[in-house]
Each structure stands twice: as structure tokens, then as C-alpha cells.
Amino acid sequence: MTKIVLILITILSSFLMMGQEISGKWNGVLKVQGTQLRVSFNVTPTENGYKATMDSPDQKVTGIPIEKATFESSILKLEIPNAQISYLGTLNKENVIEGTFTQGGQSFEMNLSKDVIQKQVYARPQEPQKPFPYYTEEVKFENKTDHVTLAGTLSLPKKEGNFPAVILITGSGKQNRDEEILRHKPFLVLSDYLTKKGIAVLRFDDRGAGESTGDYTKASTIDFARDVQAGVDYLKTRKEINKSKIGLIGHSEGGVIAPMIAGNSKDIDFIVLLAAPGLRGDKLLLLQKEILEKQFGVPENDIKKGQEIFKGAYEIILASTANDENLKNNLSSYAHSKFDDKTAKSFVDQITNVWWYNFLRIDPAVALVKVKCPVLALNGSKDLQVPATVNLDTIKKVLIKAGNKNTTIKELPGLNHLFQECKTGSPMEYDSIEQTFSPIALEEISNWLLVQTK
């Protein structure tokens, strides 16, 4: 899931205290979890050796201290023992430090030089450019329950008419209306494709993102579902929309939200689930953690230890009745038995934030059993964030058992979590893949929708 990827990026990048060389500023780009982070290290000689600090321009962080910095025989060593971080590099004749950054068993190549480093920019050939061959309108609508105003774009095949419509629901993490990640805009590409096929599309900024109001940090999946319902209510006010042909397309966490709404509303006529979880939140996050760590080369013993620690913490949360001080005290005691004080606090803060606490407890089956409208569920065979087979199988079993006779389940070969054609499925590839959305997936979605909207 997109959120989990972004959380991992934040955790790793916040500890990037590596990479320097003899006095002055040394610059590099660290590629972590599919994104590129510029890093600058400021090295100053002292009477006893060197001291150093790190800047992370992309995260607007400066002056982070390096605990240990040595330079001997052209070899630079940097260490932050408490964070299990090290950097080892060799200064070559071209005045470039060729080195490796390691954290918790995960290693990334990172070279440093005194030149100003620019991040590599990849083309995005699928991104549609204005003028579009259809009508678009910037719109706003209100979630009156939470007093949140959502801002988005409504795309119509023509300015006048009566069209079937879909709402695009973003994955986890604070997303704009294009579900933009690493300069990819999958929802812009999908919206453009569907509108050209005669389907109206509403996509909107998550609360607290873009032009939408509200506080994203205090919201849960249930809150985001109310925002989507507000979008449904808005579409029903538009004369251009066929009220009997309104559907939802949810990606990742959005694939959890779509059934929540469809199972409790006669307004939804069909739903599309893209890389949607079928497993309960805690089980999904543990599986995702294990698969990603294996992909990143984390030692098996460390993976097993991490699974035990996180599973134990999740069990405490699942047994709780409220996300209150009592829960945090119990988790704090548990975390301090596993980590140092600083890491324990960070761990507890992370898993008790509003979104995480609530997502762990969500079982998609609860909503899926209520869904009676047609369902299309797609996933890529190389999805490492929401693994295809186990989640699709679970979704299929729940829907069939509930008596939903219009269910289409497909695993698309060679596609990752973002529905890109890929080599490994690793989030490390997302940025460098120029394709934003596989044409095969786009065709599967549109062909199915056109049948439902006849």
C-alpha cells in the first residue's frame, strides 16, 4: 500500500546520517524505496579527527549530527550506532567517494562528490497534456459531518449530456487528486482514459492535501470513506450524471473504502478494486513487511525478529478497547523491552497514530459481504505491497460466499502495486519506470465498466 511505502521512506530517510569526506560539503543522492533523496554532508576537521553533520534538502532538514566520523587511508567511515546505521566509502582519484549506506541490514549504494547533484528525472510519456478532448471542471463539495471541503476535478466526455460516472479513491498516505507519487500521476492517466471512453470521472484531493481542507493526520479510513460518500452525494446533484450509473474505483486503501460505501448505499451500481486488501489490516501489514524486507535483502533472522516484535504489538492493539493512555502505556512497556528508549517512543507513536491504529483493526470482509453490486477486482502478480494471490483469493471467497453473482477477479501478470509493467515489483523501481499505468490494466478496467454502464 502507498501509505506503507511512504512510512518506510520516512523512517529510513530520517536516519540517513551518512556520507561525507574531508572538509567541506559532499553531496549525493540516496535511492530509498523508489524515491531519490538528495543528501549533503558537511565535514569539519577537529584536533582529534573530524566532525560532521547532514542536510536533507528534500525533507528540509539540516544540521543532523553524525556520531562517529573517521577518514583514514582514503576510507571514510560514518556511524550512528543507536540507529544501526553505517556508511563506508573510498575516495578515488576523481575526488568521488564510492560508498555504501547501510541501515538495519539494508544496504544502498551512494556516491558523494563536491558537485551539486541533481536527481535523475525520468520521462512520464503517458501523462496527458492540455488541451484535453473533453470537458473538465474544478469543483468543491462538502463532507458536512466532518466539516471538510474537498476540492477536485470533474471530467465529462462533453460539457452537455448525461453520463455514467466513477469516483477515484486514492490509496493510503496524503494524496492529491492525481494520486501523485514519484512524479507519476496514475489517477490523471486513468481519468483521461475513461473520460475518452464516455465515462465521467470525479477525482479529488484527500482532506488536508492540495486544495482540500481538514487535518489528514487526525483521520482514519472511516473518515476518508465519509469524504468519498460526500463525493457521491455531489455527483447526484449534477444534471450531467446518470444517477443510476455511479460507481467507485478504489486503489489500495481505496479498495477497502469502496466496499464500505457500496455495501451500505443503493447509490453505488458497481465498484472496481485495484490492488485492494482482502486480509485484515494487521495481517496485511505483517505480510507486506516480510515480503519487502526479503526483497531488500534483510537477513532472515532480522526479518523473523521484526515479525515477532510487530505481531506482539499488534496483538496488544487488537485486544484494546480504545486508543487511549492505557494502551500507550502498555505498548510503551512492551516496546522498551525490545528497543532503546528513543526507538521505543518512535515505535509507539507510529503504531498508535489514528490511521495506523484503526487500519490494523479493519477486516475488509466485513464490508465485502454486504456488497451486492457488480465487482471487478484486479491486482498485479508482482505487487509486493498488497500481494495479489492471497488478497484476491480472500476477496473472491468472501464475495461468492455472500452470494454476489457478478464478480470478476483477475491477477494481471508482470504488474506491480501501481499497475506498472516491471521487473521485480519492488518499490525501488517505481520512480525509474517511465510507464505510469499499464495499457493492459487500463483496457481491463474500461472494458468491464462499459459493460456495466450500457
Backbone hydrogen bonds, N-H to C=O, Kabsch-Sander energy under -0.5 kcal/mol:
donor,donor_aa,acceptor,acceptor_aa,energy
5,V,1,M,-2.1
6,L,2,T,-2.1
7,I,3,K,-2.7
8,L,4,I,-2.5
9,I,5,V,-2.2
10,T,6,L,-2.2
11,I,7,I,-2.4
12,L,8,L,-2.6
13,S,9,I,-3.0
14,S,10,T,-1.9
15,F,12,L,-1.5
16,L,13,S,-1.4
17,M,15,F,-2.0
18,M,16,L,-3.0
24,G,43,V,-2.4
26,W,41,F,-2.8
27,N,113,S,-3.9
28,G,39,V,-2.6
30,L,37,L,-3.0
31,K,29,V,-0.6
32,V,30,L,-0.8
32,V,35,T,-1.8
35,T,32,V,-1.9
37,L,30,L,-2.7
38,R,36,Q,-0.5
39,V,28,G,-3.0
40,S,55,D,-2.5
41,F,26,W,-3.0
42,N,53,T,-2.6
43,V,24,G,-2.8
43,V,41,F,-0.7
44,T,51,K,-2.8
46,T,49,G,-2.6
49,G,46,T,-0.8
50,Y,69,A,-0.7
51,K,44,T,-2.5
53,T,42,N,-1.7
54,M,64,I,-2.3
55,D,40,S,-3.3
56,S,61,V,-3.5
58,D,38,R,-0.5
59,Q,56,S,-1.5
60,K,56,S,-0.6
60,K,57,P,-0.8
61,V,56,S,-1.8
64,I,54,M,-2.5
66,I,52,A,-2.4
67,E,65,P,-0.5
68,K,79,E,-1.7
70,T,77,K,-2.5
72,E,75,I,-2.1
75,I,72,E,-2.1
76,L,74,S,-0.5
76,L,89,G,-3.3
77,K,70,T,-2.7
78,L,87,Y,-2.3
79,E,68,K,-2.1
80,I,85,I,-2.3
83,A,80,I,-1.2
84,Q,81,P,-1.6
85,I,80,I,-1.8
86,S,102,T,-2.4
87,Y,78,L,-2.4
88,L,100,T,-2.0
89,G,76,L,-2.3
90,T,98,E,-2.2
91,L,74,S,-2.8
92,N,90,T,-0.5
92,N,96,V,-2.6
95,N,92,N,-1.6
97,I,112,L,-2.8
98,E,90,T,-2.5
98,E,96,V,-0.7
99,G,97,I,-0.7
100,T,88,L,-2.2
101,F,108,F,-3.2
102,T,86,S,-3.0
103,Q,106,Q,-2.7
104,G,84,Q,-2.0
106,Q,103,Q,-2.4
107,S,105,G,-0.5
108,F,101,F,-2.8
110,M,99,G,-2.4
112,L,97,I,-2.3
113,S,27,N,-2.2
117,I,115,D,-0.6
122,Y,120,Q,-0.5
127,E,124,R,-1.7
135,Y,156,L,-2.2
137,E,154,L,-1.9
139,V,152,G,-2.4
141,F,150,L,-2.2
143,N,148,V,-3.4
144,K,142,E,-1.1
147,H,143,N,-1.1
148,V,143,N,-1.8
150,L,141,F,-3.1
150,L,148,V,-0.6
152,G,139,V,-2.7
153,T,203,R,-2.7
154,L,137,E,-2.8
155,S,153,T,-0.6
155,S,201,V,-3.0
156,L,135,Y,-3.3
163,F,240,E,-3.6
165,A,245,K,-2.6
166,V,200,A,-2.0
167,I,247,G,-1.7
168,L,202,L,-2.3
169,I,249,I,-3.1
170,T,168,L,-0.5
175,Q,173,G,-0.8
179,E,176,N,-2.4
181,I,184,H,-2.0
184,H,181,I,-2.2
187,F,178,D,-2.0
188,L,178,D,-0.6
188,L,185,K,-0.6
189,V,185,K,-2.1
190,L,186,P,-2.6
191,S,187,F,-2.5
192,D,188,L,-2.4
193,Y,189,V,-2.1
194,L,190,L,-2.5
195,T,191,S,-2.6
196,K,192,D,-1.7
197,K,193,Y,-0.6
197,K,194,L,-0.7
198,G,195,T,-1.6
199,I,194,L,-2.1
200,A,164,P,-3.0
201,V,155,S,-2.2
202,L,166,V,-2.5
203,R,153,T,-2.0
203,R,201,V,-0.5
204,F,168,L,-0.5
205,D,151,A,-2.8
206,D,175,Q,-2.5
208,G,213,T,-0.9
209,A,206,D,-2.6
212,S,209,A,-2.4
213,T,149,T,-2.5
216,Y,214,G,-0.7
218,K,215,D,-1.0
219,A,216,Y,-1.8
224,F,220,S,-2.1
225,A,221,T,-1.8
226,R,222,I,-1.5
227,D,223,D,-1.4
228,V,224,F,-1.9
229,Q,225,A,-2.4
230,A,226,R,-1.8
231,G,227,D,-1.3
232,V,228,V,-2.0
233,D,229,Q,-2.5
234,Y,230,A,-1.9
235,L,231,G,-2.4
236,K,232,V,-1.7
237,T,234,Y,-1.8
238,R,235,L,-1.5
239,K,237,T,-0.5
241,I,238,R,-1.5
242,N,163,F,-3.3
243,K,241,I,-0.8
245,K,242,N,-2.2
247,G,165,A,-2.5
248,L,270,F,-1.7
249,I,167,I,-2.8
250,G,272,V,-2.6
251,H,169,I,-2.4
252,S,274,L,-2.9
254,G,251,H,-2.6
255,G,252,S,-1.8
256,V,253,E,-1.9
257,I,253,E,-1.7
258,A,254,G,-2.2
260,M,256,V,-1.0
261,I,257,I,-1.7
262,A,258,A,-2.8
263,G,259,P,-2.5
264,N,261,I,-1.3
265,S,262,A,-0.9
268,I,265,S,-0.6
269,D,246,I,-3.1
269,D,267,D,-0.5
270,F,246,I,-0.6
271,I,374,P,-2.1
272,V,248,L,-2.8
273,L,376,L,-3.5
274,L,250,G,-3.1
274,L,272,V,-0.6
275,A,273,L,-0.6
275,A,378,L,-2.9
281,G,362,I,-2.2
282,D,360,L,-1.7
284,L,280,R,-2.5
285,L,281,G,-2.5
286,L,282,D,-1.9
287,L,283,K,-2.2
288,Q,284,L,-3.0
289,K,285,L,-2.3
290,E,286,L,-2.1
291,I,287,L,-2.5
292,L,288,Q,-2.6
293,E,289,K,-2.1
294,K,290,E,-1.9
295,Q,291,I,-2.0
296,F,292,L,-2.0
297,G,294,K,-1.1
298,V,293,E,-2.7
303,I,299,P,-2.1
304,K,300,E,-2.5
305,K,301,N,-2.4
306,G,302,D,-2.5
307,Q,303,I,-2.4
308,E,304,K,-2.0
309,I,305,K,-2.2
310,F,306,G,-2.7
311,K,307,Q,-2.5
312,G,308,E,-2.0
313,A,309,I,-1.9
314,Y,310,F,-2.8
315,E,311,K,-2.2
316,I,312,G,-1.4
317,I,313,A,-1.9
318,L,314,Y,-2.9
319,A,315,E,-1.5
320,S,317,I,-1.2
324,D,322,A,-1.7
328,K,324,D,-2.2
329,N,325,E,-2.5
330,N,326,N,-2.1
331,L,327,L,-2.7
332,S,328,K,-2.3
333,S,329,N,-2.2
334,Y,330,N,-1.9
335,A,331,L,-3.3
336,H,332,S,-2.5
337,S,333,S,-0.8
337,S,334,Y,-0.9
338,K,335,A,-1.5
339,F,335,A,-2.6
344,A,340,D,-2.7
345,K,341,D,-2.1
346,S,342,K,-2.0
347,F,343,T,-2.6
348,V,344,A,-2.4
349,D,345,K,-2.6
350,Q,346,S,-2.0
351,I,347,F,-2.1
352,T,348,V,-1.3
353,N,350,Q,-1.1
357,Y,353,N,-2.7
358,N,354,V,-1.8
359,F,355,W,-2.9
360,L,356,W,-2.2
361,R,357,Y,-0.6
361,R,358,N,-0.7
362,I,358,N,-0.5
362,I,359,F,-1.2
366,V,363,D,-1.8
367,A,363,D,-0.5
367,A,364,P,-0.7
368,L,364,P,-2.5
369,V,365,A,-2.1
370,K,367,A,-1.4
371,V,368,L,-1.5
372,K,370,K,-0.6
375,V,406,N,-2.5
376,L,271,I,-2.1
377,A,408,T,-3.0
378,L,273,L,-2.8
378,L,376,L,-0.5
379,N,410,K,-1.4
381,S,412,L,-2.6
382,K,415,L,-2.3
383,D,380,G,-1.6
384,L,382,K,-0.6
384,L,425,G,-0.6
391,N,387,P,-1.4
392,L,388,A,-3.1
393,D,389,T,-2.5
394,T,390,V,-1.5
395,I,391,N,-2.4
396,K,392,L,-2.7
397,K,393,D,-2.5
398,V,394,T,-2.3
399,L,395,I,-2.3
400,I,396,K,-2.6
401,K,397,K,-2.4
402,A,398,V,-1.7
403,G,400,I,-1.5
404,N,399,L,-2.5
405,K,403,G,-0.8
408,T,375,V,-2.8
410,K,377,A,-2.7
412,L,379,N,-3.2
412,L,410,K,-0.6
415,L,412,L,-1.2
416,N,420,Q,-1.8
419,F,416,N,-1.7
422,C,414,G,-2.1
429,E,426,S,-2.1
430,Y,427,P,-0.8
433,I,429,E,-1.6
438,S,419,F,-3.3
442,L,438,S,-2.3
443,E,439,P,-2.3
444,E,440,I,-2.1
445,I,441,A,-2.4
446,S,442,L,-2.6
447,N,443,E,-2.7
448,W,444,E,-1.7
449,L,445,I,-2.4
450,L,446,S,-2.5
451,V,447,N,-1.3
452,Q,448,W,-1.8
453,T,449,L,-1.8
454,K,451,V,-0.9
